[in-house]
Amino acid sequence: MPGLYLHIPFCKQACHYCNFHFSTSLKYKGELVQALLREMELQRDYLGGATLNTIYFGGGTPSLLSGDELQMIFDQIYRLFPVVAEPEITFEANPDDLTQEKVDILQKSPVNRLSIGIQSFSEEDLRFMNRAHSAEEATTCLKRARDAGFENITIDLIYGSPTTSDAQWTNNLDLFFGFDLPHLSPYCLTVESKTALDHFVKKGKVPPVDEEKASRQFEYLMDAMAARGYEHYEISNFAKPGRHSKHNSSYWLGEPYLGIGPAAHSFNGDTRQWNIANNARYLQTLSEGRLAFELETLTPANRFNEYVMTSLRTQWGCNLAHIQSLPEDFSNHFLASIQRFVAEGQVVRQGDVFTLSRQGKLVADHIAAECFV
């Protein structure tokens, strides 16, 4: 079943590594919420009346929404879309926003899953990343959320940073295990173009990512998570059995979804579209009752490449039967391309399903790219 994604494009400050669309000015936050409501009205038929299984508030920083703004959004969702009886409703939040008042607001709302951008429990790491919260707030917000009754919590952690020693990475994971959370989304620090981090690296103020250290910390991560019973169900996602992110899994499994807000993407199975990544122009077009987006009709090659890229990153793997069901059969090309990785032990074949081995997970993007048409 499909999902609904809402992009809240505001942040208190810019993290040095982030290339997502956001604004640090909250001046038009109220107007943008109204525009989200109008866009949902205009897009109410995009999913063909299908029932929503998941709702995801991403950003940016959704935790900057007030209780009244959040309630207006939920009222509109439930007015316009059919929703399953017990949907997964994820809300991204920064630790510094999760005051007792905000946690109480969320606890009384339909939100039932928190995704908290911890990134690190180290002050040095947080300063390097230009995060708005402190190490103390990172732990305090988790205790506060737990005390309020939130059990379905995931956090983000970043490894491979120049300031993250192996000892600190071990400590970050130990603190995660101490909270006994059901889900973790760990990411390797990546230098994205046009970010502050990219500028610092080019100017020689910050060293580039140490690939050897990043690989070492990723391997330690895999061992530590496996030892505690977590499933490595996607390259950047670990969960206790049965606690996968339903919303993100639907992306990787090719389910349709509707994206609302500036820069949000939508997919209906045949086409993909993405909204304009400009808050002012987004507000202007919605005030005129129009949508501003670019549309791409997926070719058979697009669909094959996307399937290979996403499926190989998951524990479910790449299924030859699915490739054969695409509008154009690329199975011969895929088999010829993947064979050397099977021979080298980076890909495991079980019948018609291909999954990455431990070694393959270290070079997942390279393997997928070598199989593209």
N, C-alpha and C positions, 0 to 999 in steps of 0.2 A: 504494500500500500504506500501511497505517496507521502511526502513530508512538506512542511512549510518552513521556510527560512526567513527570518527578519533581520536585516542588517541595520544596526544602530551606529551611525558613523561619527561618533564623538569619543574623544579621549581627553583626560586631564592634561597629559603631556605625551610627547612622541618618544616611544621606545627606540633606541638607536638601531635596532635590527629590523624593525617592522616596515613592510611595504604594503600593508592593507590600506584601503581607503578610509580616511577619517579626517576630522577637523578638531583642533584643540579649542576652537571657539564654540561655546555653547549658546551663542546668541539666538540661533534659530531652532533650538531643540524643540520647542513647542510647536512651531510651524511644521517641522519635519514629521513629528508624530501625526499631525493632521494629514500630511501628504501620504504617509504610510496607510492611513485609513482609507484615503481616496484610491490609492493604488490597489488595495485589496478589493475594493468595490469593482474597479475596472477589470481586475484579473480573476474575478470569482469563478469564471467558467474555464479557466486555463487547464485545470486538471479534469475537466469533463464530469464534474460532480462526484469524483471519487472521494472516498472517506479518508481524512487525514489520520495517519498513524502516529506521526511525530510532529512536534513544533520546536523550533530551535531559534533562540535569540542569540545572535552573534554580533561581532563588530570588529573594530570599535569596542565600545564599552557599554553593554546593555545595563549594567548596574548603575549607570548615571540616570536612568529613567526614574521618575517619581512614582509613588504608588498609584496616583490618579492616572498618570500616563500609561502605566502598565495595565491598569484596569480597563481603560478605553480600548487598548489594543486587543485584550482578551474578549471584550464584549463584541468587537467587530469580527474577530475570528469565528466565534461561536454563532454569530448571526449569519455569516456568509457561507461557512463551510461545514459540511458534516464531519464530525470528529468521533473516533472510536471512544468507547466508554472509559478506557484507562490509557490515554495517550502518554507517550514519553515526552515531557516538556522540559527541555534543557535551557538553562539560563547562564550565559557567561558572566562572570563577575571578577573584579579585581579585589584583592584582599583589603585595600584601604577603603573601599566602598561598603564593605560588609560590616557596617556598624550594627549595633543591636537593633536599632530602629529599622534599618534596611532588611535585616534578616527576618524580623517580625513581619514586615510587609510581604516578603517573599513566601514566608511560611503560610500566610493566610491566602495567598494567590494559588492558581492552579499549577504553578511551577513545582515539579517533583524531582528535578535533577539539577545539580549545580556543577558548572565547569569553572573552576577557579584558576586564574592565571598566576600561580605561585612563581614559576620559572626557576627559583632557587630559594633556599633557606639561608643563604650567605649574604651578608651586607655588601661584601666586596663585589660579588656577582651582580647584585641588584643595582649598585651604583654604576657598574660598567654598562649594564643594559639600559640605564636611565629609567628604571621602573619607579613608580610613584609610591610604592609601599616599602615598608621595612621588613627585616627578618622576623621581628616580633609580631608584626601584623600578619605575617604569613601563617604563623602557628595559631595566633589568637582567633583569626577568622574561621579556621577549621574547627576549633573547639566550640566557637559560638554557633556555627552551623549545625554541628552535631547535637549540641544542647537543645537547639530549636526543633530537633526531630528529623533533620535532613540526613538520610543514610546513603542515598544514591548520589555520591559525590565523585567527581573526577578532578584531577589537577594536571596542569602542564608543568613539565620540568625541562630545562635546556641543558644539554651536555656539549662538550667540545669548546666551551668559551675559554679564551686565554686566561681568565681569572679562576676557572674551575679546575682545580687540581683533582687528581684521582681520589685523594682523601676526601675532598669536599663533595665529589660526586657520590662517593660511598655514604657520606653523612646525609646527603639529600635523600637518598633512597632509604636509609635507615629511618629517617624521620617520617617518610611516606609510609613505610611498613608499620611504624608505631601507631599511626592513626587507623590502620586496618581499612583503608579505603578500597572500594571494589574496582577502581579503574584508574589507569595512569596513561597520559599522553605525553611521551617524551620526544623531544625534537633536538636534532643536532643544530647548533648555531650555524646559520647560513648567511653569507654576505650577499644580500639582495641589492641590485643596482638602484641608485638614486636614494639610498638610505644614508643616515648619518654614519653608520658603521662602514658602509662602502667608502664614504669620503675619508674616514679616519684611516682605513687600510691603504687607500691610494696615496695618502699624504705621509704614510709611514708612521703615524701616531699609534697605530694598533697593529699587531702582527696578524697575518692571515690565519685562518683556522688551521690548526695542526691536525691534518687528516689522520696521522698515526694515533694521536691521542684520542681523537674522536672515535675512531674504530675500536680502540681499546676500551673506552668507556661504554660504547654500545655493546660490546661483547660481555663486559661485566654486568650490564643491565640485563641482557638476555639470561645470563646464568642466575642472577639474583631473583628475577621474577619467576623463572621456571621453578626454582627451589622452593618458592612459596606458593606454588600452585596457580599462578596467573597464566592465562593463555595469550600467546603472542598472535593475536588474530589479524593484525595489520601492522605493517612496518613500524608505525609510530603509535601503536595502541596495544595496551595490555589490559586484560580484564579477568576477574574471577569467573569461573564457569557460569554462564547464563547472564552475565552482567555487561555484555557488549553494548556499545552505543548503537541503539536501533536507528537513529537518524543518520549517522555517518555510514553505518553499514549499508543503508539503502542507497547511498551514493555509489559505493563500491560495487554493489550488486546490480546497478543499472536501473533502479526504480526512478519514476518521474518525481519531480519536485518543483515547487514554486518559490522563487526568491523575491522578496519585497524589500525595497529600499535602494539607495544609491549603490551602484556597483554589484548588486545582488544578481546571481545567475539563476536561470530556470531551465528545465529540461523536460520535454514531454515524450521522449522516445525517438522522435524523428528530427526535432530541431532543438538548438540550444540558443538562448538569448541572454544578454546581460545588460543591465541598466546602466545609464550614463553615470560615470564616476565623478560627479560634480554636484555638490549639495545645492548650490544656487540654481543651476539649470534644472535639476531634479524638481525643486520646489516650483519653479516657474512653469514647467510643462504640466505638472499635476494641477496647478492652480487653473490651468486652461482646460483641464479635463483630458489631457493627453498623456501618453506614455512615451518615454524617450529611451530606446534600447536599440542594440544591434542584434541581428538575427543571423544564425548560421544553420543551413540545412546540412545535416551530417551525411557525408558520402559513405559508401560502403567501407572505404579505406579509413575514414575518420572513426567509424564505429569499431572497426577491427583494432586500430591503434589504441583507442580509449579502453577497450575491453582488456587488451593485453596489459596495458599500463596499470590499470586499477586491480585487475584480478590477480596478477602476479604478486601484488603487495599483500594479499590476504592469505589466511590459512586455508581458504576454500580453493584457491588456485585457479589456473586457467584450464577451462574444459574444452577439449577438442570438439565435442558435440555442439557447444554454443557457437564456436567459430564456424562450423559447417552450417549453422542455421542463419547466419548473417546473409544479407542480400547478395553478397558475393563471397564465394568460398575461398578463404585464404589459408586453408589448412595445410596444403602442401608447402606454401611459403613458411608458415609457422614451424612445421616439423623440421624443415631444412635449417631454419635459423636457430632453433632451440637445442638442436641435437648436440652441438659442441659443449653447451653449458651442462647438459645431462652427463656427457662423457667426462667433464671436468669436476663433476660432483657439486656444482652450484645450483642445479635444478634436479628435483626428484620427480620421476614419472611413476604414477600408479594408475595403470590402465590408460584412460584418456585424460587424466588430470595431471597438470604440471604445477608443482609448488617449489618455492625457493628453499634451499637448504640453509643451514646456519651461515655457511660461507657466502651463499648467494644473496642473503639479506644485506650483506655489506656492500653489494654492488647492484642493488635491485634496479635502479634507474638505467644503468648501463645495459643490463640484460634485456630489459623491456625495449630500449631504444634499438638494440641490435635486431629485434624481431619486427620492428615497424615496417610497413610497406610505403 
